[in-house]
Amino acid sequence: MQAVKSRFSNNFELVRWVSYVFIGGAVYASIWQVYADFLFVAPQFFGGPLPAPLGLITLFVLPSVLVFVVPLFLSIILTRSKPEKQLVPPLYINLVAFAWFMGFSLIRYTSEVIVAFALFGIVGFFGGTLLNKVAIYLLGIAVNPSDFESYSLILETDFRTIQSMMETEKYSENIGVIRSELDEEKSILTLIGRSGYHFVLEVVSNAPLVGCSINAIFYDRTDWYVKPKSEGLKESVEAVASYLKSIFERNRINIIDASSKETSGTKLLVRSIMDEMEGIIPRYREVSRVGWLKIGAFIGAVIFIGVSAFVFHDLPTSIGSFVVLLLYVVFELRSGREGS
């Protein structure tokens, strides 16, 4: 019964995620439709070609905003409105909107216009690929502590011995280590890798005692979320754990304890990995009113600088404003660090 309930829940979330992608694509296509209608109506409304500032905004600024800002904005809104916070990718919103709008344009518009929007579609694809990375940076990916599989070992030997063994090319390649990080001061070696699934393995000294601990966590990460634990993940943990134990036994290193249960060390490791997967926006969800006022003022200043430079061609004002804004940001960041 529990398996059926879990399967239904996962299928429901998948359907809802697909629905949100199509909702985002539909809204995005509607915005493009309004823009296209405006292009056809504008010459009649103004009685000729668009005035220079308005023409520049209409033909260059607005398309850039539509391609590089609107999909990201829709991704943020739709992702934040879903309880599980699984990312709604801007690229998928672009693709759905492009297919929808191109199908409609085949009926309504001429071939010249279709070619123009096809070019925008190509730009939207590459722009969406870039925006996916930005969205992940801003929103993070969906992950829960229960999605991780833990394993730990306590060894009766010094830290340097285990460090030299784990950094041996033969052993690290067999485990699937991609990169390693060493904290000399705390005597902590962190190994990040993938052997079918992602894993993080941490070797920690138990000084002043002669011994060290190995904390390992395994997880199945996709582009937009971390999958719930599966039998395949558990088998991968067992395979890596068996290999590690065989290495230590061959080198006559005594294993005091080996456990697949959560420990304080694996919990801290899980927490640090989840913090890395959390985006910028969730980290600053408790912004004060003064903070929001500063953010609004910063956005307003950027818009003012852009309008001065590209619309009114007032470069001295825009450059001066940019320098003032840059100095303010530097002093603001410095005061924030001193306050913390």
Summary of the structure (lengths in Angstrom):
residues: 340
radius of gyration: 26.8
end to end distance: 50.3
largest distance: 89.2
contacts: 1000
relative contact order: 0.09
helix: 66%
strand: 15%
